[in-house]
Structures are given as C-alpha cells and as structure tokens.
Amino acid sequence: MTAIATSVLALAGCASTPAATTAPKTSVSGSIVVDAAASLTGIFDEIATDFKKSHPGVTITFNYGGSSALATSIVSGAPVDLFASASPATMKTVTDANLAKGTPTTFVSNTLEIAVPAGNPGKITGLADFADASKKIAICAPEVPCGAAAVAVFAATGIKDKPDTLVPDVKTALTQVSLDEVDAALVYHTDVLAAGSKVQGIAFPEAQKAINNYLIAPISSSKNLALAAAFETFILGKDGTAVLKRAGFTIIG
Amino acid sequence: MADLRERRGSGIPGILWIPAGIALAFLVLPLVALIGQVPWAQLGQIIATSDIGQSLGLSLGCGIAATAVSLVLGVPLAWVLARSSDWHPAIRRTLRALVIVPLVLPPVVGGVALLLLLGRHGLIGQFLNSWFNIQLPFTTPAVIISEAFVAMPFLVLAVEGALRAADRRLEDAAETLGASRWMIFRRVTLPLVAPGVVAGAVLCFARALGEFGATITFAGNFPGVTRTMPIAAYLALETSPPAAYVISLVLLVVSVGVLFALRDRWVSGLSS
C-alpha cells in the first residue's frame, strides 16, 4: 500500500514539474497521453521521437488499440489528450460526447489489401477467392473498423465471402496468416507492410470502394491542450506525413 | 460439538472483518456497476434480436466438455504430483511449475502456442492434417482444447492439495484388507478428496466459461461454431455496449446458476 502511494505521488510530481524551464525554445511542456488506432502502432512513436528533438523534456505516452475500444474508454473518462481513430464512426463516438476540441482532421487513409502467407501457399489471386469455402479465410468482425470496411467491399462487389473466423483485430489476423493457419485475410496495406517477411500483400482493384479515413482530434478535457495541439500539428506537418507515407498511408490534404 | 461452536460464535477476530469486507466489496462492486448499466427496458429486445442463445449454448457445452476433459486427465495428474514425494525434489518442482505455466502465460500467447502445436503446420497438427485430414483451428473442438488448456491447472492444483492433505493411513488400511490399487483409488482415495475435486471442477468450469484470449487466437470466432459468450461480449462492446452488458449479465446469471446446481447435487450426493 505504501509503495503504491509513493509511486502515485512520484508520478503526480513528475506531471507537475515545470519542464518548460529546461526547454527554452518551446512553449509546450509536461506530458500527454495519446490514444491511437492499433494500425498506427510504432508509427506515432517514430513521429514522437522526431518531435522530442525540437521539444526536449516533453513526455508522450501512447496507448494503441482498437479504435472503438479507445473511443469507448475516452467517453468513459479515460485521461486522454489526443485521439487518432481509424474510422469516422469511432471518432463520432467522441464528438457526440462533446469531447473533441474543434472539428477532427481527416489526415490519412488506408486501403484494404489481401494478406497471404509468404509464398502464397493457398494460391490466392484476388478477392473472388474469399468466396471459396475450401480456403481458410480470416476477416475482421463487422463490429470493428477493418470488418466494416470488409463488409462494404463485399457488398459493393457482390462477392459472398465464406470466412472461417471473424477476428477482433488486425493483429490476430496477421498472426494466423504468418503461421500459415489461414490462406488469406483482409487487412490494410499498412498492416501488410508492418507484418514483415512472413506476410505478403495482394492489392485488388475493388479496394477503392472502401477506403478508410483516419481522423485526429485533441480531447477537450485535456489538461495539456497546448502540447496535444503542438503534437497534432507536428503529425500533420511535413515530418509527420513523411513517416506516415513511408508506413504505407495515403496522405490527405 | 455444536454447543461449543455456538458458544464461540463465529470465532473471527474483529480486526479481520475490515479487510474481509473490503475484499468482498472489491470483488462484488465491479459487478454491481456492470449490472447498473444493464438496459432493463430493452433487455428482452436485445436478447431476442442477438444470437445470445447460440453463444450461451456453445459456452456451456464447451465449458462442461473442457471440465470433463480436465477431470479425466487432471485428477490422475494431480494424483501423480501428490504422490511424487519419493522423487528427486528438482523433478517434483519442475513438474509442478510446468502445470502452472498455462496460468502464467497470457491467454493470447497460449492460443499462439496451441496453433504452433496443433495448427495445420504445427508440431503435431501437421501429422493430424496429412494423416487423418484433421484440422483443429477454427472448430468447436478447438474451443474445448483452448478452455481445457487454461482451466485444467486450477483443477490439478485443487485436487493435488486435497490429496496431500488426505490421511494416507486409510489407504494403508484398505491395502492390508486386500483391496487392489485401483479399488483403493476408486473407493477410498477419491471419496476422501471429493470436496477438493468438486472445488477444482467448479474453478475449472468458471475459468473455462470466461476464456477469451486463447480461444479467439486458436479457435477463432464464428457464430454457432466458435463464438462463445466472452467473445460475443467483447465484440458487442465495440458497437453496442448495452448489448455487451446484457451478454455479461446472462453469462453471470447462468454460470452462477449452474455452479449452484452442480454443487448442491454433488455435495449432497456425497454426504448422503
């Protein structure tokens, strides 16, 4: 009990320390928590590393997860300063609760891609193979953004998909692909790039019918809106967009 | 005996009431908060429109099957562990640690481990696939395997504890009367440790019902095949939290009901 109390005090002390005195060039200081869609994992860390070069002394903590779960936690009062969601619908959860500061910015988009194990052992050629019951197929559950996009693509193309499993997030799908337990999964282009050599991607023309937009907004209940806004501006600036582009995102605006 | 107990009252030192009360509140209040969020007005409608019934049936069926598997395999393992006092301590400790591994392993990692063992390219799975054309991932048996993997240690630990506390002289007496080893196990040892077996089975069943991580990774999620209640609740939370609260409530009520029913039946059956 004492140990917990001490560490809480230490944390509180950290947060209130005026770091600005050691960073004369900038007006922002302190720390923020950024909730970001799971597909931004690692990418925002890289942007934050660049950001800290010009803003020494600031602390940015990331919490990556499914956008809907993150939005739910923000509405439930999680202390978050900046939120990047993988779909307009999940950002709407936050704006409906009047928790977004200003209008959220649509900053990047992501395109669906077929992920297959290295070497494509299931001999997948296109989206039509998702209707083949003899192939092992993983698709995101319709409740999560990647699944909503999959539903949109199948509805637009009239392909009757026959999945073996409806995964709760992209990472589960990629685990099953990389272990060659499924022949194909429908994920995003950036996920395929991030998955490494055990997964390869097959682009398909129908993906244009379900492009996924990402939105970002500071959270109005933030105690450090200055830093949240500064980091958001940096993400949307040339340094941030360069990192996002390299990860496979399409830059908007 | 009864008089003595009555005179002593509960025999609980006053100071223990405070932490005991905090512990109970700590365990129960989150459930109270959850139940407070249940949309009672829409309860019937949510249950009717969602496929809760299907998920519940699957959850109960797989939970009972996983408990049965754990009983058949876990009780003998507990017996071996409890009676391994003649073995080298290092072997004994290693064995006991290995039994606990599934408890320590994050369930999702456990699911990946099961894929690596039993998947179509797994250590054993590749032979199941090429020799018998059996592919376990994404099937209902895979749900039972995932649940048994994470839940069996609870049963093994409970039964082993009961076996070690049991009076072995009763077994010795049976032996001098000419009973075979199997008969001693069945007629003396097992009835002696029955409360431990029931407690272990209850823990095991409860853990199996709540299993999520290993199941979704190894068995996947498909309505009617592998979508158990915890997975249904998790997905409902994404789009419609009230439905998730209802699913949790149904799972809670049914599992508590099943546990009470089984316990009453078993325990009364034993004492009569």
Interface residues (C-beta under 8 A of the other chain):
Chain A: G66 S68 A69 T72 K136 A138 A141 E143 V144 P163 D164 T165 L166 V167 P168 T172 T175 Q176 L179 D180 E181
Chain B: V112 L115 L116 G119 R120 H121 Q135 P137 F138 I216 T217 G220 N221 F222 T226 R227 I231 Y234 L235 A236 L237 E238 T239 P241
